[in-house]
Structure formats: C-alpha cells, structure tokens
Amino acid sequence: MSDSPISSLSDLARLRGAPELSENASARLRSELREAMAKASWFTIGVMAPSAAQALEALRSLERSQSWDPMTVVASTEEEGPVFLKANQKGESIRIRIEHGLGEGILITGHGDDDSQPSTTWGPLPLNFFHATGSEDQP
C-alpha cells in the first residue's frame, strides 16, 4: 500500500469521515497527537460509528491507550443503526444516540481549565486507531 496523503493532524480537519491510513501515516499521527494531547487538561470525544457497540469499543480503546478511567454510559439507544457517541471526560459520562448521515471516525477535542487555552479538535481518526499496536506507538 502506498503512503497515505494524510501527513499531519491538520489534514484530517477537512474530512467528513476517517481515511484509511498507512502504518507510516498512523505512526506520524500518533506522535503528533501525543504531543497535542499533552497540552490539554481534559477531553471530549465524539465517535461516529455504524453501531453503538463499535462506537463504545473505539472509545474504550482510546481510554486504554491513554490510561484513563473508563467513563460511564448514562444514555444509550437500543436501536440498531449508525450512532454518534459523545463522551465528556470532565463529567465522566457517555451518551450514545442514533444519528444518520454522519461519516465514520473518532473526534477528540482537548480543553483547558480556563479560557486562556482554546479548545482544539483532532480527527476524524479511524475507529481502530487506538487498538493495541504496541505501547510505544500509543499517543
């Protein structure tokens, strides 16, 4: 597979859904994301996925990669279909709703503790971006 045209996190911002990434592109993005996330105090995560189970697994992989305590699902859907999962690290809560017409991927927004640090969103990243690939590669 040739290398991905995605070479930095800013390349993702224009996309509606997560692209397929080469191993090299994934490694570059993991490194850049690790540095970017280190500047934030807390995070909100959005996951666009074909099902609630896939969305939750993508979030759990992110939580494990960051050594975060698992957040709690406070609202979900029993319906089958595409979903949007919204997780708030500060509130330790997860909400999942059916949402048609979205792309697919993980969006991470880093927040500061006050207004001096603007919020920054990274993604969409592939749903499997945080699946274990070796701890040295994890952001």
C-alpha angles and dihedrals in degrees: 000000000000120000118278121258085230108096103157141021090257089063089064095056093078094053128097094204135019116276126225106263130207118230089255093051091047091051092050092048093047090054094047092045092050090056094044094048091050088067094057127081099208140354147226117205130202120194122191109194143155091248142014090246092055092046093050093047091052090052093046090052089053091048091051093047090053096040089238122158109255114263121229126249105234098169131020143153131248090201120106116235144071115333144193114218118197117192124186114198093194092054091035088225138133126200122187125191137170109260123175125199099034127126121239128260150072123288118194122192119194118209134192127222092249142016093275090080114059119219115254127197124208125193161331089240122180115271090244095047094110099040110124110282097153125306094255089064097049118104 
